[in-house]
Amino acid sequence: MRILAIDQGTTSSKAFWWEDGRFAEAGRRVHRQIRPQPGWVEHDAEELARHVTELAALAGQGDEIALANQGETVLAWDAETLRPLHHALVWQDERTSDSMPALRAAGLEALTLAIARLPLDPYFAATRLRWLLDNADGARELLKAGRLRLGTSDTFLRARLTGVAMTDIATASRTSLMDVTTGQWDTRLCEGFGVPVECLPPIGPCTGDFGTTPKGARLTAAIVDQQAALFGQGCRAAGEMKITFGTGAFALGVLGALPSEGGRADGLLPTLGWQIGGQAPVHALDGGILTAGAAIEWLGEIGLLPDHAALDDFEGPSALERGIVFIPAQAGLGAPHWDRSARGLWIGMDLATSAADLRRAVLEGIAMRAAELVAAFRSAMGGVSRIAIDGGLTRSGYFRQFLADAVGAPIMVSREADMTALGLAHLCLAARGEVPPMGGFDEALPNALLPPALHARFAEAVRRSRGWA
């Protein structure tokens, strides 16, 4: 049985074949990043659908398809024509930031923490869904006609692929509209955010019979990308965690049981890991760094990164040891700080500082933010037994070693190209009752633990980056 795993990500859509234990790329499509004004990030919904449909067409009669989505990216569309009413609003988008004070004053954050277990933040989907209702062309008219659909990007893409519009419990847990104890939309949250519950899709498990494509391939797994990567990393026991270094850096750790209340105190967020068929859902803790690989792309855009080999060409003491610190906060600080008003910061430069120093500081800054996450996970979970990492940044040997030194523990580095797609394939196997194999890993061991003074130096730079915007 062949499985085509499609990873619809922030910058591209990628497809991989799983067949008889072999995992190989089948194709990819890059889509545009649309930024109408500062803080706004959009994708062309038709372009996303076209790319996913083209990749899905690689699968034929009897093949299985699995789909991962970008998480908090949202859309509005016509239920009858499947026509999108507006560009997709990407998870990075900050256009609803100004609405936070009024919602918080109305007591909505207490409600989201109690029911969805999420803080009130524009990162999550609810406020952008309301923005689409208010601003997408024809949305109010379609609402009156009973034809408006609102949801995360997976729902729209699934409707285009199979004609069945639904979402999964892990993706729905990222909206601020789902009760994590019941796995269903909560009418109090929907009313609080002003999102009509009748416009939202049904919520189902992450594996099942989700319809067929025109060529007869069956959609059998669908899940948010980071949870797919967690499963692909083999992190399935309580206390195991992974960090995926993509556009942002996203950490998830497996929980034994759902905490009794929201996780704002330690900066981590209870969420749903996955649900295989009719089995009980697996709970997890979430923590995200909003800028990681995006900072590396930015270095190239401003002329400070001639090629990726320059991410390993360093000599002598680290930039942090020499007082040069970078805080990756171009889109604000995510976990454990949750300060969207923070901004990127270089500090400690003098007239001898070189472009290589600045590149090195960026790598170290991302690693130090990841170390903050690991420290928060250790505190919240009573220890971490395994740390696995994946993503483009992990190709840098300097980054891997600095991260191990900053965390003070072994780091398992996946050899696979795309852990999200691998996790999709493994979910399909698990749904059949098979035990998914563990992938290949390399181990980065601590070489020279960073002294507390360097962690304190970084923490002081983080403090100075906050409240700027």
N, C-alpha and C positions, 0 to 999 in steps of 0.2 A: 504493500500500500504506500503510495506516494503522498507526502504532505508538502504543500506550498505555503510557507510562512511569510506573510507580508507585514513588514514593519513600516507603518506610515508615520514618519518622524517629523521633527520640526523643520529640517532642511531638505529632506529627501524621502522618497518611498523606496524601500528595498525588498526584494523577494529572494527567498532561499528555499532550495529543495532539501527535504529529508527523505531518504530512501535507503532502506536496509542498513541503517546506521551511518550512512554518508550524508554529510551536510555541506552544501555548496551553493554559492550565489547563483541566482537565476536571472537577475536583472535589477536595474535601479533607475529612478527618475528623480531629477532635481527640480524643485519648484521655487518660484519667486518668493522673496521676502518683501512685503509691501509695508512701508512705513509712512502713512499719510502726514503725520506730524509727530513731534517728539513724544515718546511714551506709548504710541499706538503701533501695534504690530498685527498685520493681517496676512491671510493667505487667500488666494483665489480658489473658492470652493469647487468650481468646475475643473480647474487644473488638478486639484487633489483627486477628485473623482475620476478624471480621465486617466491619471497615472495608475491609480489603484485598479481600475477596470482593465487597463492594458496588461498589468502584471498578473491579475487574476486570470486573464484569458490564456495564460501559459498552462493552466490546469484544465484537464479534460474530464470526461465521463469517469466517475468512480474515484477520482482524486479527492483529497481533503484539502481545504483551505483554512488557514488560521490568520486572524487579523489583529494587529496591535495598533493602538491609537495614541495620539499625543497627550491624552489626559484631559486637561482643563480647557482645551480649545473648543469653541462653541460655534453653532450655526443656527440660522432660522431658515425654514423652507416651506414650500407649499406641499401638503400631504398628497394632493392628487397628481400634480405635474412633476414633483420632486425637484422643482426649480429653486435654487438658493435665492434668498432675498437680499443678501449682503455678503461681502467677503467674510470668511471665517475670522473670528477674533481669537488670536493666539494666546496661549497661557502666559506669555511674557507681557501681554498688553496691560497698560496701567490706566486706561481712560476712565475707569470708574473709581479711581482713588479719591476724588473729591467727594464722593457720596459716603465715604466711610464715617466721618464724624457724626452726620445726622443719623445713620443707621445705628451707630454705637449709642448715641444719646437716646434712641428709641428702645434700647435694651435688646437689640437683635444679637449682639455678640454673646450675651449670656445664653440665649436660646441656641445658637449654633454650637457653642461649647457643650451644652447639655445634651443635645440631640444628635448633631452631626459630628461632634467631637472635634470641630475645626474652629480656629480663630476667624474673626471677621477680617478678610483680606481680599484685595482684588485679584490675587493669584487664583482663587477658586472661582468656579464657573458662574455662580448664582447672579452676581451683579452684572456680568456681561450678558447673560441671558436676558435680564431685564432691559439692558441697554438696547439689545436687538429688538425687543418688543416695542420700545419707544421710538426707535430710529430706523429700523430696516424698512425698506420700501414696501408698502402694502401690508405690513404685519398686522396692524390693527384691523384692517378690513378682512383679512383672512381669519383672524381670531373670531370675528363676528360670524363668519361663514362656517366656522368649525373646521377649517382646513390648515390652520397654522400649526407647525411643529417646531419645537425648540429642543435643542439637545447638544450633547457633545458630538464631536466630529464622527465618532464611530457609528452613531445611529444613522446619520445621513449616508455614510459610505455603505453600511450594511443594506440600507434601503435601495441604493443604487445597484449593489451587487446581486441581491437576492429578492428584492421586493419586500423584505421583512424588516421593519423599523423597530429595533429594540436595542437596549444597552445591557451591559453586564454590571454586576454588583460592585466590582472593584472600581470601574470607571465612575459609576454613580456616586460612590463614596467620596469622590473628589469635587462634588458640585456644591456642597453646603446645603443641599436640599433633601438628603436621604438620612433616615434614622438608621444608624449603624447597628442597632440592636434588632431591628426587624427586617432590614434590607429593602425597605420600600420608601417611596416618597412621603415626606411628612407635610401635611397640609398647613401646619403652623409655620414652618419654614417657608413654604411656597408663598403663603400670604404675606409673611414678613418681608420677603424680597420682591413681592409683586410679580411672581412668575406663575401663570395659570397652570395648575397641575394637570389639567386635561390636555395641555400641549406637550407634555413630557412623554417619553416612550416607556413601554413596559420594561421592568428590570428583571433580568434572568441570571442564571449562573454563567460561569466563564467557559463551560464546555456543554455541548448538546447538539441537537439537530436544528440549525439556524437557517435552513433554506438552501437552495441550489442556484448556481449561476446558469446563464443560458447554455453553457457548454456541458452542464451536468455535474460540475464539481460541487462538493458539499462543504458549506461553511460549518465547521465543527468546534472552533474555539475563537473567542474574542475577549480581549482584556486590555487594560491600559498598559502602556509600554514598560513602565518601571516595574510593575508587578510581574510582568512576563520575564523581565531580566532577572528578578529575584528567584523565580522558579528555575530559570535556565542556569543560574549559578549553583544550583543544588542546595540553596539555603532553604531548608524545609523544616528544620527543628528549631525550637525556641532558643534564642540567644545567638543565632547566626544572622549576619548582616552582609549587605552588599552596597557598594557605591558605584554608580554608573556615571562616568565623566563624558557627558555629551555637551550640548549647548550650555546647559547648567550641569550641576553635579547632584545626583539624587540618591539618597541613602534610604534603604528599607531594612528593617530588622524583624524577624519572625517572633511573634508573641505567643505565649502559651494560652493567654486568656485576655479578653478585652478589658482595659482599665476601667475603673468605676466612673471616671470622669475625664473631661478633655485634658489635653497635654500641653496647654499653653505655658504652664509653670516651668517646665524644663525645655521648652522650645520644640518638642517633638509632638507629632500628631498621630493619634490612633487612626487606623484606616483598615480597609479590607485588603487582604493579600490576594486571595483567589477563592473560588468555589468550583469544585469539580462535580458536575452533574448535580445529583441530589444529596451529596455529602454536606456536612456542616462547613460553613465558611471558615477560612484560616485568617486570623487577624494579624496585623503588623503595625509597626511604628514607622512613621515617615519623617524625613527631614531633608530639605532641599537647599542647595546653594544656587542662587538664581543666575550667576555668571561664572562659567568655568571655561569650556571650550570656546565660548563666544569671545572671551578675552584674548585667546590665542588668535582667532580670526581677526580680531580688531588690531592686534599687533601687526599682522600682515597688511591690513588696510592702511595703516599709518606709516608703513615702511620700516618697521623695526624687526621684522621677521623675514629674512631673505629666503629661507627654506626651512623645512621641518628638521633638518640636521642641526640647525642652530639652536634647537631645544635641548641639545646634549653637549654642546661645545663650551664647557665651562671649566675653569681652573681655580684653585685656591679656595679660601673660605667662602661660605655661602653669603648671599646678599644680606640675609637676615643677620648674620654674625657681624657684618660690616655696617649695620644700621640702616640698610636700604629695604624698605617694606612696601609691598603693594597689597591693597585691599580690593578684591574683585567684587565691586558693588555697583557696577554700572547700571544695574536694574534694581538696586537696593539690596538689603541683606535679608536672606531667608532665615532658615533655622540655624542656630537656636535663638537668634536675635529678633527676627520679624520686624525689621525697620525698613519700610519701603522708601523712606526719605534719605537713607544713606546713599552715598555716591562713591565711585571708584577713587582711590587715593594712592599716589606714590609719595613717600616721605623719606627723608634722609639723604637726598641727592646733594652732591656738591659738584664742583667744576671738573672733577676727575671721573664722574659717573659716566659709564659708556652704555651704548645700546645693548650690549651683552648683559650688563648689570641689570638693566631694566627688564629684559626678557627673563632673566633668572629670577628676579623678584616676583614677576607675574606667576611663574611656575610655583615658586615657594608659597606665594600668597594663596593660591588655589589649594595647595597641599595643607597649609595651616588651617584654612577654613574647613577642609575635610577632617582634620584632626579635632577641631572643635566639635564636629558632628559625632565622631567616634566617642569622645569624652561624654557627650550628652547621652548617647545610646548606652554606654557602660553604666551610667548613673541610673537611667530609667529602667533598664532591663536587669540590673543586678549583675552585670558582667556581660562580655561578648566573647563567645567561644570561637568564632570564625569570622574573618573579614575578607571578602572577595571584592575585586574591582574589575571593571571593564570599561571600554570606551576609548576614543582616539588618543587621549592624553596618556594612556597607559603604555603607549609605544615608546615614550621617552624614558630611558633608563634613569636619567637624573631625577625625573619626577617620581618614579616608583621608589627609588631609594630614599629620597627626601621624605616622602610620605611615610615609609616604614619607620624612619628615624623619628619623625614627628609624632607618630601614633605610639611608638614603642612596642610594637607587636608585629608578628609576621603578617604579610599581606599576600593573599592568593590572587595571582594575576591570570585571567583566563587567556587561553591561546585561541579561542574562537573569535571570528570576525564580528559577530553580532549576537550578543547574548539575548536580546529581546526576541529575535526570530528563533533562536534555539529554544528559548523558553516556550514559545508558541508550539513548536514541534513536540516538546516534552509534555505539554499539557494535553495534546491530542493522544499521546501514548498513555498518559495516566488515565485519561477518560476511557480507554479500552481495558484498563486494568493492568497494564504493563508497568514495570518499574523503569522510569527514565534513567539512562546511564549518566554518570558524572562525566563532565567534559575534562579536557586536559588543562592543567594549571601549572604555572611557574610560581615560585615563592620568593618574595622580596623580604629579606630579613633585616632587622635593625642593625645598623653598623655603628653609629655613634648617636646615642640618645640625645635629643635636644635638651639642654638644661632649662630649668624652670624660668630663668631670666629671659630666655628667648621667647618662650610662650607669653610671658608678661609683656615683653616689648610688642609682640604682635597684638595682644589684647588692647594695649594702649593705642595702637594705630587704628584698630577697629573702632574704639571709642571716638577717636577724632573724625572718623568718616561719617558718623551718625548724625541725623537731623539736618543734613546739608541742603537737600532739595526743598 
